[in-house]
Amino acid sequence: MKNDLDSKFLLDTFEKIRQHGDKQDEKYLLEGVIAYTDFDGYTVYMEDAQVKLSFGFHNQYHFDYESSDHFAAFEKKLQSIAKNY
């Protein structure tokens, strides 16, 4: 996930959070990552306390974070979810 986001990895991980996470309203929480979609389902959001990722139509994405350490920790969480569920 360094320069190019692997859309298949992201969507698979989102689905694992949705299947195995705790549902809170319309959001799902697993291993500290919250996953949800917008009202029409075209944009997927995944976030923790320090990083927010939006992934949408035509594989457009945007990360919002303050430091590379925050991003690295978020990436580890996603990889852990992908591996363990």
Secondary structure, 3 states (H helix, E strand, C coil): CCCCCCHHHHHHHHHHHHHHCEEECCEEEECCEEEEECCCCCCEEEECCCEEEEECHHHCEEEEECCHHHHHHHHHHHHHHHHHC
